[in-house]
Amino acid sequence: EQFNQEAGRHHRNSQSESHRVKDKKLKKISYQLSRAKAYLSLASPSTHPELEKELRMRIKEGELAVGKASKDSELPRR
């Protein structure tokens, strides 16, 4: 019985650890989008207009892909 209890506890711990590891991708993407937005707010608009336009487009694509996902499994597959 003690073995079953410890096995169940280990299973729950490994599930929560894998859940945390999986959601790292979503956090990383969100962080990268935030950094890109910050870069745009600091960049001079006339310095590199093509780069600014491309970055705005990529940010919009990233935000659409992430959408309202709250965990990695809700991200679209590529």
N, C-alpha and C positions, 0 to 999 in steps of 0.2 A: 504494500500500500504506500509506504514511504517513497519507494522508487517511482510509482505512478504520480505522486504529488510533485516530486522533483522534476520528473520528465515534463509534466504539464507546465510547471513554472518556467522551465528552460524553453519550452515551445513558445510560451507567451512572450518571453524576453527576446527570443530570436525574431519573432514576428514584429515586435515594436522596433527592434534595431533595423530590420530590413525596410520597414516603413520609413524610418528616418533617413536611411541611405538613399532610398528611391526618391524621396522628396528633395534631395539635394539638387537635382537637375532643375527643378522648378525654381528653387531659390536662386540658383546660379543665373538662370535666364533673367529673372526679375531684377537681380542685382546689375547685370550687364545692361539691361534696358535703362535702369536708373542712371548708370554711369554715362551712357550715350546721351541721355537727355541733359545731364549736367554739362557734358562737353559742349553740346549745342548752345546752351545758355551762356557759356563762357566764350565761345568762338566768335570772332569778328565776322559779321555776315558777308562782307565783301572780299574776304581773304580767299576762300575756296568755295564758290557757290555750287560747283558740281558735287563736291564732297558733302556739303551741307544737305543738298537735295537728296543724294543717295542715302545718307544717314537717316534723314527723316523718313524716307520710304522704308528702310529696313526696320526702324523703330516701330512704324505702323504695322508692318508684317509680323514682327515679333509680338506685339501686343494682341493682334488678332489671333495668332497661334496660341498664345498663353490664355487669352480670354479670361474666363472666371475660374480657371483650374485651381484647385486647392491641393492637389497632389499629382505626382508625376504620371500616374496611370490615366489621368484625365487629359494629358497632353496629346495632341494629334500625332499619329505615326507618320514618318516620312519614308 
